[in-house]
Amino acid sequence: MSLVNAIGLHNMWGFSPAKNLLKSDHASSSLKQKQWHSSFDEKPINILLLNPCDIRHIIKTISEIEDINENVKVRPVHFYLVENCTEVLARDLLLLQIFLDFKVPIRQRATLFLEIFGNTLVQEKTEAYIENAGRTLIDFLCESDENAGSLNLLGQLVDFSLLKFRDRDLLEQVFQGWDSLTDFNVVELRDHRLRNYYADRYDCRANVLDWDYQTRVKKVASIIHQKQYRDWRLNGIAFEYGDCNYTKPNRSCASFLEGVMKSGENRGTKQQVKGYWLDILVGPFVAFGVDSNRDKPLVDNLFRIINEGTGCAQHRHHSVEVATYNIVDMMYEFQHKTQYDMKQEGEIYSGLGDNESTVNLSAEILSDEEEHDNQEGGFSNVASKEKVRDITLYPLGTDIKTILRKKKFQGFFDVIFASQQSTHLKCEGFSNVLASNAKIIIETGKYVFPLTSAQQDNLLENVNVWVADMGLRNIDSTESSKEEYKHHLRNRDFLYFTNNTN
């Protein structure tokens, strides 16, 4: 199996930390944040996401909209989402529904989110939640455009009007596949991928992955604990909480890939093969578990290293704790429209208060009337509905080349995020969809652990050539030597470009 295939043909988690796409990391950037204020322009901020592989940037952005500038109204924000396959888009909607499911307390909702996000096996009650969510999403998808907003917060935020009916039908099929009676032997399918990748090294794979951790993962993201990385590489479980039993297949990880029949009467013909086509090398820790907003009180302590300089240095906390804190932080800030602050060092739930007591998920499947009452009541929902009015997510399907040719999108997008999975596209007309003074954010591949330094340099060079052909300017340019500049880029999470030549 090639390295590309092992990293994942259908990625369902990203290889860069969650980022607020409206915030600039560069003081010298000509892209001033005032351009996002309604006093600067009343038109929506249009953001295009190319194969982000999950919703990390979306929820990070919408949870921090109020942080851009206090007491200043931000322009409406419209996200346009393109994924490389329908199953990834379906999972994006599932995770967004969990993020907005206010009837589940934040503490339990955060662990539910990460369990579905990063584990191949889930709890029995989580399997029931996924099945029920699939039915809810089918109802939402099949609801008329006029009535979609009446369903819940998800219905107010997501707009399917730009999605082709063929893509809607494919989405419905994916949601139907989340039924608990649908066969999906994820353990066997994942093991097949592992055997294909390791080949003769399969029996000593534990030693192989320990070597990978020490030589690459630890150097780039030491907050990822070796045991947790090993457990995920071996059995596919990244986020484990307490004494929970993870025994049921996570059907949201299933996807179809075109293959050729090797035997039988249909030998040689192409068929859609259902399988586990996700990443088996990098892991789901990067999206939420390697960085955070360290300016907040007590957050920097989550990254504290003890016994430094003794040869026995180790992190006091680990990436699962960081990921859980980040999800709690984003859910709290979006739901309550106020900053989340921990009250005790190292206690990531300490800022929730008594009103966020846990509930039993197995009893959380409510009737439509009960759910409606729950969604309508309470300060938290009111605060969030005010924010949702100015936020819209438009799923666009999977055909990026057709999308870029549409007249509607010419000179349209203020911000574009492109993952490493999309930079190889080099689509004609890409530069034509950029609005004036647009910002383009591209992953560097820093957290794609299997890549060597030479492979990373080659990847970055290809990106620079791609954007140079479109006449874009690199905001990261420095006066340093070529080798120093390469090292600088290797250690960045993102590259920033603009079509502003000033």
PABABA-766490 format. One line per field, with one value per residue (C-alpha): x, y, z; residue number from 1; residue in one letter. Coordinates in Angstrom, 1 decimal. Layout:
<sites>
X = c(X|...)
Y = c(Y|...)
Z = c(Z|...)
n = c(NUM|...)
res = c(a|...)
</sites>
This chain:
<sites>
X = c(0.0|1.3|1.8|-0.9|-3.4|-2.4|-2.9|-6.5|-8.4|-11.4|-10.1|-12.7|-10.4|-8.1|-4.3|-4.1|-5.4|-8.8|-8.5|-10.7|-10.7|-11.5|-8.5|-5.1|-1.9|0.2|0.5|2.1|-0.7|-2.6|-5.7|-7.0|-9.7|-11.8|-12.9|-15.1|-17.1|-20.5|-19.4|-16.9|-19.3|-22.8|-22.3|-21.7|-18.2|-18.0|-15.7|-14.9|-13.6|-11.9|-11.8|-11.3|-12.3|-14.3|-15.9|-13.1|-12.6|-16.3|-17.1|-13.9|-14.9|-18.6|-17.7|-15.3|-17.1|-17.7|-14.0|-12.9|-13.7|-15.9|-19.0|-18.6|-21.1|-19.5|-20.8|-23.0|-20.7|-21.5|-19.5|-19.4|-18.3|-16.7|-15.6|-14.0|-16.8|-20.4|-19.7|-17.4|-20.0|-22.6|-20.3|-19.7|-23.5|-23.6|-20.9|-22.5|-25.8|-24.0|-22.4|-25.9|-27.7|-28.3|-30.5|-27.3|-25.2|-21.9|-19.7|-21.4|-21.9|-18.1|-17.1|-19.9|-18.5|-14.9|-16.0|-17.8|-15.1|-12.1|-13.1|-13.7|-15.7|-18.3|-20.5|-23.9|-25.7|-23.6|-24.5|-28.2|-27.5|-25.9|-28.8|-31.3|-29.2|-29.3|-33.1|-33.2|-30.9|-33.0|-36.1|-34.1|-32.7|-36.1|-37.8|-38.8|-36.5|-39.3|-39.8|-36.2|-35.5|-38.3|-36.7|-34.0|-30.8|-29.2|-32.1|-31.5|-27.7|-27.5|-28.9|-29.1|-30.3|-27.0|-26.7|-27.8|-30.7|-28.3|-26.0|-29.0|-30.0|-26.5|-26.6|-29.8|-28.3|-25.4|-27.7|-29.8|-26.5|-26.2|-29.0|-27.8|-28.9|-26.6|-23.6|-20.2|-17.5|-15.1|-12.6|-12.1|-12.0|-9.5|-7.3|-7.4|-6.0|-3.3|-2.2|-2.0|0.1|2.5|2.8|5.7|6.0|2.4|3.4|5.9|3.6|3.8|7.5|7.0|4.6|6.7|9.6|7.2|6.2|9.7|11.2|8.4|5.2|7.0|9.2|6.2|3.4|4.8|1.4|0.1|0.9|2.7|0.2|-2.8|-1.1|-0.2|-3.8|-5.2|-2.8|-3.5|-7.3|-8.6|-9.7|-8.3|-10.7|-11.4|-13.2|-13.4|-14.6|-16.7|-17.0|-16.4|-17.8|-20.1|-19.0|-18.9|-20.9|-20.2|-16.7|-18.0|-17.5|-17.5|-14.6|-14.4|-12.6|-12.2|-13.7|-10.9|-13.0|-16.4|-18.6|-18.1|-14.3|-12.7|-15.7|-15.7|-17.8|-18.3|-16.6|-17.7|-14.9|-12.8|-10.9|-9.7|-6.3|-4.4|-1.1|-1.6|-4.6|-7.5|-5.6|-4.3|-7.6|-8.4|-5.7|-2.4|-3.0|-5.4|-6.0|-3.2|-4.1|-7.0|-6.5|-5.1|-5.1|-1.3|-1.0|-2.5|0.8|3.1|6.1|7.4|11.0|12.5|16.2|16.4|16.0|12.6|10.6|6.9|3.7|1.4|-1.6|-2.2|-3.9|-7.2|-7.5|-6.6|-9.1|-11.9|-11.1|-11.2|-14.6|-16.0|-14.7|-16.2|-19.6|-19.8|-18.9|-21.3|-24.2|-23.8|-22.3|-19.6|-16.0|-15.3|-12.8|-11.6|-11.9|-9.3|-5.9|-6.1|-9.9|-11.2|-14.9|-14.5|-15.9|-19.3|-21.0|-23.8|-26.2|-24.3|-25.0|-24.7|-27.7|-28.1|-27.7|-29.6|-32.7|-32.1|-34.1|-37.0|-40.2|-40.5|-42.7|-40.3|-37.4|-39.2|-39.9|-36.3|-34.9|-37.2|-36.6|-33.7|-31.3|-28.7|-30.8|-32.0|-28.4|-27.3|-30.3|-29.3|-25.9|-27.3|-29.3|-26.0|-24.3|-25.2|-23.5|-24.0|-22.9|-21.7|-21.1|-17.9|-17.2|-15.0|-14.2|-17.8|-18.3|-15.4|-16.8|-20.2|-20.9|-22.3|-18.9|-16.8|-15.0|-17.1|-14.9|-13.3|-11.5|-10.5|-9.2|-7.5|-6.3|-3.4|-5.9|-7.1|-3.9|-3.2|-6.3|-4.8|-8.2|-8.6|-10.5|-9.5|-8.1|-11.3|-13.5|-11.4|-12.9|-10.6|-8.2|-9.0|-7.1|-6.1|-5.1|-3.3|-2.1|1.6|1.6|3.5|1.3|1.4|3.8|4.9|6.4|10.1|11.6|12.4|8.8|7.5|9.8|8.6|5.0|5.5|7.3|4.4|2.0|4.1|4.3|0.5|-0.3|2.4|0.7|-2.5|-0.6|-1.0|1.4|2.8|2.2|4.9|7.8|10.9|14.4|16.0|18.1|16.4|17.2|16.0|12.8|12.2|12.6|10.3|7.6|8.0|7.2|4.1|0.6|-0.6|0.6|-1.1|-1.6|-3.5|-4.3|-3.7|-0.4|0.1)
Y = c(0.0|3.4|6.2|8.2|5.3|4.7|8.4|8.0|8.1|9.5|11.6|12.2|14.3|17.1|17.4|20.9|22.4|24.1|27.7|30.8|31.7|35.3|36.0|36.9|35.5|38.3|41.8|42.9|41.5|44.0|42.0|44.1|42.6|45.7|44.4|41.8|44.5|45.5|49.2|48.4|46.5|45.0|42.2|38.6|37.3|34.3|31.5|28.5|25.4|22.9|19.3|20.4|16.7|17.9|20.9|22.1|25.4|26.1|25.6|27.4|30.4|30.6|30.1|33.0|35.5|37.7|37.7|39.5|42.8|43.3|45.5|45.6|43.8|41.3|40.9|37.8|34.8|32.3|29.1|27.1|23.5|21.1|17.6|14.9|12.4|12.4|10.3|13.0|15.6|13.5|13.1|16.9|17.3|14.7|16.4|19.8|18.4|17.1|20.6|22.2|19.5|21.6|19.0|17.1|18.9|20.2|17.8|14.8|16.4|17.0|13.4|12.2|14.5|13.2|9.6|9.7|11.9|9.7|6.2|3.2|1.6|3.4|2.7|1.0|4.2|6.2|3.7|4.5|8.2|7.9|5.9|8.4|11.3|9.7|9.7|13.3|14.3|12.5|14.4|17.7|16.9|16.0|19.0|21.7|24.7|26.9|24.8|23.6|26.4|25.4|22.1|23.2|25.2|23.0|23.8|27.5|27.2|24.8|25.6|22.9|25.1|25.0|21.2|19.1|16.7|13.9|14.8|15.0|11.5|10.2|12.0|10.3|6.9|7.6|8.5|5.3|3.3|4.4|2.1|-0.3|-3.3|-2.3|-4.6|-2.9|-5.0|-2.1|-4.2|-6.6|-3.9|-1.8|-4.9|-5.6|-2.1|-2.6|-5.9|-4.3|-1.5|-3.4|-6.5|-8.5|-6.2|-6.8|-9.1|-6.5|-3.5|-2.4|-1.9|-0.1|2.4|3.0|3.9|6.3|7.9|8.5|9.7|11.9|12.3|13.2|15.8|17.6|17.1|15.7|16.5|13.3|10.6|7.5|5.1|6.9|7.0|3.3|2.4|4.2|2.8|-0.7|-0.7|2.6|4.1|7.6|9.1|6.9|8.0|6.2|2.6|3.0|-0.1|0.6|-2.4|-1.2|-0.1|3.6|3.5|7.2|6.0|3.8|4.9|3.6|3.5|2.3|-1.1|-3.9|-7.4|-10.0|-13.1|-14.4|-13.9|-10.1|-10.4|-7.4|-5.1|-2.0|-1.9|0.4|-1.2|-0.4|-0.2|1.7|4.0|6.5|7.5|4.7|6.6|10.2|10.0|12.2|14.0|16.9|18.6|19.5|18.0|19.7|23.4|25.8|29.5|29.8|33.4|32.3|31.7|28.3|27.0|27.2|24.8|22.1|22.1|22.2|19.9|18.6|17.4|19.4|19.0|15.8|13.3|12.3|15.3|14.6|16.5|16.9|16.5|14.9|15.5|13.9|16.4|19.3|18.1|17.7|21.2|22.7|21.2|22.2|25.7|26.1|24.6|26.8|30.0|29.3|28.3|30.9|33.7|34.3|33.2|29.9|30.0|27.1|27.7|25.2|24.3|21.1|20.7|21.2|21.0|23.4|26.4|24.7|25.2|23.3|23.8|21.4|18.2|15.0|13.1|9.5|9.5|6.2|8.2|11.2|10.3|12.7|13.0|15.8|17.8|17.4|18.3|21.4|22.5|21.9|23.8|26.8|27.2|28.7|31.6|29.5|28.6|32.2|33.5|31.0|31.6|35.3|34.2|31.6|34.3|35.7|32.3|30.0|26.8|25.9|22.3|22.3|18.7|17.1|18.5|21.5|22.0|22.6|24.8|27.1|27.6|28.9|32.5|33.0|32.5|34.7|37.3|35.9|34.4|36.6|33.6|30.2|27.4|24.5|21.3|19.3|16.9|19.7|21.5|18.9|19.9|23.0|23.8|26.3|29.3|29.1|32.7|33.9|33.1|35.3|38.6|41.6|41.5|37.8|35.6|32.0|29.7|26.4|23.6|23.0|19.3|19.9|17.3|14.7|12.7|10.1|12.8|13.3|16.8|16.5|15.4|18.4|20.8|19.3|19.7|23.3|24.0|22.6|24.8|27.9|27.2|26.6|29.9|31.8|30.7|32.4|35.6|35.3|36.9|34.9|36.8|34.7|36.0|36.9|38.1|35.0|32.5|29.7|27.0|29.2|30.0|26.3|25.5|28.4|27.0|23.5|24.7|26.6|25.1|27.1|29.2|32.5|34.1|37.1|38.5|42.0|43.1|46.1)
Z = c(0.0|-0.9|1.7|0.0|0.4|4.0|4.9|3.6|0.3|2.2|5.0|7.8|10.0|9.2|9.4|10.9|14.1|14.2|13.1|13.2|9.5|10.2|12.4|11.0|12.5|10.9|12.3|9.1|7.0|4.8|5.5|8.5|10.6|10.3|6.8|8.6|10.5|9.3|9.5|6.7|4.5|4.9|2.4|3.7|4.3|1.8|2.9|0.7|2.3|0.0|1.4|5.1|6.0|9.0|10.5|12.9|11.1|10.9|14.6|15.6|13.5|14.5|18.2|18.1|16.0|19.0|19.7|16.5|18.1|21.1|20.7|16.9|14.8|12.3|8.8|8.1|7.5|4.7|4.5|1.2|1.8|-0.7|0.3|-1.8|-1.2|0.0|3.1|4.4|3.9|5.6|8.6|8.7|9.1|11.8|13.8|13.3|14.6|17.7|18.2|18.1|20.1|23.2|24.9|25.7|28.3|27.1|29.0|27.6|24.2|23.9|24.6|22.3|19.5|19.9|20.2|16.9|15.4|16.1|17.1|14.8|17.6|19.8|22.7|22.3|23.2|20.7|18.0|18.8|18.7|15.2|13.9|15.3|13.9|10.5|10.5|11.7|8.9|6.3|7.5|7.4|3.9|2.5|4.1|1.6|1.5|2.8|5.9|6.6|9.0|11.3|12.3|14.7|14.9|12.2|9.9|10.4|9.8|6.8|3.4|0.7|-2.0|-3.9|-3.6|-6.7|-6.2|-7.2|-4.3|-2.0|-3.0|-2.3|1.1|2.0|1.1|3.4|6.3|5.7|6.0|9.6|10.7|13.4|11.3|8.4|8.3|8.8|10.2|10.8|12.8|10.0|7.3|9.2|9.8|6.1|5.5|8.2|6.7|3.3|4.6|6.9|4.7|6.1|9.1|10.3|13.2|14.5|13.8|17.4|17.1|13.7|15.2|18.3|15.9|14.0|17.2|18.5|15.1|13.9|16.1|19.3|17.5|15.9|18.5|21.8|23.5|21.8|24.3|23.0|24.5|23.0|19.6|19.9|20.9|17.9|15.4|16.7|17.3|16.0|19.3|19.9|22.5|25.4|28.5|31.9|31.9|28.7|26.5|22.8|21.0|18.2|14.7|14.0|10.8|10.0|9.1|6.2|2.6|-0.9|-3.3|-6.9|-7.2|-9.6|-8.9|-8.7|-8.9|-9.7|-12.7|-12.5|-12.5|-14.1|-13.8|-11.6|-8.5|-5.6|-2.6|0.9|3.4|5.9|3.6|6.3|7.5|9.4|10.1|11.3|13.6|14.6|17.4|15.3|14.5|18.2|20.3|19.6|20.1|21.8|22.7|25.3|26.0|28.2|31.9|32.9|29.3|28.9|31.9|29.7|27.7|30.7|30.7|33.9|34.7|31.8|31.4|33.4|30.6|31.9|30.6|30.1|29.5|32.5|30.2|26.8|23.5|24.5|27.4|25.1|22.5|25.1|26.4|22.9|22.1|25.5|24.9|21.5|22.5|25.5|23.7|20.9|23.1|25.9|23.8|26.4|27.0|28.6|31.5|33.6|37.3|38.5|36.9|34.9|35.4|31.9|32.9|35.9|34.0|33.2|36.5|38.1|35.2|33.0|34.9|32.8|31.5|30.2|26.5|26.1|27.2|25.1|22.0|22.3|20.5|17.9|20.3|23.2|21.1|19.8|23.3|24.4|21.4|22.0|25.8|27.7|27.5|25.8|22.7|22.3|22.4|19.8|17.5|17.4|16.1|13.7|11.9|10.5|9.8|6.8|5.6|2.0|1.1|-2.5|-3.2|-4.4|-8.0|-7.3|-11.0|-12.0|-8.9|-9.9|-13.3|-12.1|-12.9|-9.4|-7.8|-10.0|-7.7|-4.9|-2.0|0.6|2.3|0.9|3.0|1.1|2.8|1.5|0.0|-2.4|-3.4|-6.1|-8.0|-9.6|-11.1|-13.9|-12.8|-9.2|-9.2|-10.8|-7.8|-5.5|-4.3|-4.1|-1.1|-0.6|1.8|1.0|3.8|2.9|5.2|5.3|6.0|9.2|11.0|8.2|10.3|7.7|5.5|5.6|5.6|1.9|1.1|3.1|1.2|-2.1|-1.0|0.0|-3.2|-5.3|-3.3|-3.9|-7.6|-7.7|-6.1|-8.0|-11.3|-10.0|-9.3|-5.5|-3.0|-0.1|3.2|4.9|2.7|4.7|4.0|5.4|3.5|1.4|4.0|6.9|5.0|4.4|8.1|8.9|6.6|7.9|11.4|10.4|10.5|7.5|4.6|3.9|0.5|-0.9|-4.3|-2.8|-4.4|-2.1)
n = c(1|2|3|4|5|6|7|8|9|10|11|12|13|14|15|16|17|18|19|20|21|22|23|24|25|26|27|28|29|30|31|32|33|34|35|36|37|38|39|40|41|42|43|44|45|46|47|48|49|50|51|52|53|54|55|56|57|58|59|60|61|62|63|64|65|66|67|68|69|70|71|72|73|74|75|76|77|78|79|80|81|82|83|84|85|86|87|88|89|90|91|92|93|94|95|96|97|98|99|100|101|102|103|104|105|106|107|108|109|110|111|112|113|114|115|116|117|118|119|120|121|122|123|124|125|126|127|128|129|130|131|132|133|134|135|136|137|138|139|140|141|142|143|144|145|146|147|148|149|150|151|152|153|154|155|156|157|158|159|160|161|162|163|164|165|166|167|168|169|170|171|172|173|174|175|176|177|178|179|180|181|182|183|184|185|186|187|188|189|190|191|192|193|194|195|196|197|198|199|200|201|202|203|204|205|206|207|208|209|210|211|212|213|214|215|216|217|218|219|220|221|222|223|224|225|226|227|228|229|230|231|232|233|234|235|236|237|238|239|240|241|242|243|244|245|246|247|248|249|250|251|252|253|254|255|256|257|258|259|260|261|262|263|264|265|266|267|268|269|270|271|272|273|274|275|276|277|278|279|280|281|282|283|284|285|286|287|288|289|290|291|292|293|294|295|296|297|298|299|300|301|302|303|304|305|306|307|308|309|310|311|312|313|314|315|316|317|318|319|320|321|322|323|324|325|326|327|328|329|330|331|332|333|334|335|336|337|338|339|340|341|342|343|344|345|346|347|348|349|350|351|352|353|354|355|356|357|358|359|360|361|362|363|364|365|366|367|368|369|370|371|372|373|374|375|376|377|378|379|380|381|382|383|384|385|386|387|388|389|390|391|392|393|394|395|396|397|398|399|400|401|402|403|404|405|406|407|408|409|410|411|412|413|414|415|416|417|418|419|420|421|422|423|424|425|426|427|428|429|430|431|432|433|434|435|436|437|438|439|440|441|442|443|444|445|446|447|448|449|450|451|452|453|454|455|456|457|458|459|460|461|462|463|464|465|466|467|468|469|470|471|472|473|474|475|476|477|478|479|480|481|482|483|484|485|486|487|488|489|490|491|492|493|494|495|496|497|498|499|500|501|502)
res = c(m|s|l|v|n|a|i|g|l|h|n|m|w|g|f|s|p|a|k|n|l|l|k|s|d|h|a|s|s|s|l|k|q|k|q|w|h|s|s|f|d|e|k|p|i|n|i|l|l|l|n|p|c|d|i|r|h|i|i|k|t|i|s|e|i|e|d|i|n|e|n|v|k|v|r|p|v|h|f|y|l|v|e|n|c|t|e|v|l|a|r|d|l|l|l|l|q|i|f|l|d|f|k|v|p|i|r|q|r|a|t|l|f|l|e|i|f|g|n|t|l|v|q|e|k|t|e|a|y|i|e|n|a|g|r|t|l|i|d|f|l|c|e|s|d|e|n|a|g|s|l|n|l|l|g|q|l|v|d|f|s|l|l|k|f|r|d|r|d|l|l|e|q|v|f|q|g|w|d|s|l|t|d|f|n|v|v|e|l|r|d|h|r|l|r|n|y|y|a|d|r|y|d|c|r|a|n|v|l|d|w|d|y|q|t|r|v|k|k|v|a|s|i|i|h|q|k|q|y|r|d|w|r|l|n|g|i|a|f|e|y|g|d|c|n|y|t|k|p|n|r|s|c|a|s|f|l|e|g|v|m|k|s|g|e|n|r|g|t|k|q|q|v|k|g|y|w|l|d|i|l|v|g|p|f|v|a|f|g|v|d|s|n|r|d|k|p|l|v|d|n|l|f|r|i|i|n|e|g|t|g|c|a|q|h|r|h|h|s|v|e|v|a|t|y|n|i|v|d|m|m|y|e|f|q|h|k|t|q|y|d|m|k|q|e|g|e|i|y|s|g|l|g|d|n|e|s|t|v|n|l|s|a|e|i|l|s|d|e|e|e|h|d|n|q|e|g|g|f|s|n|v|a|s|k|e|k|v|r|d|i|t|l|y|p|l|g|t|d|i|k|t|i|l|r|k|k|k|f|q|g|f|f|d|v|i|f|a|s|q|q|s|t|h|l|k|c|e|g|f|s|n|v|l|a|s|n|a|k|i|i|i|e|t|g|k|y|v|f|p|l|t|s|a|q|q|d|n|l|l|e|n|v|n|v|w|v|a|d|m|g|l|r|n|i|d|s|t|e|s|s|k|e|e|y|k|h|h|l|r|n|r|d|f|l|y|f|t|n|n|t|n)
</sites>
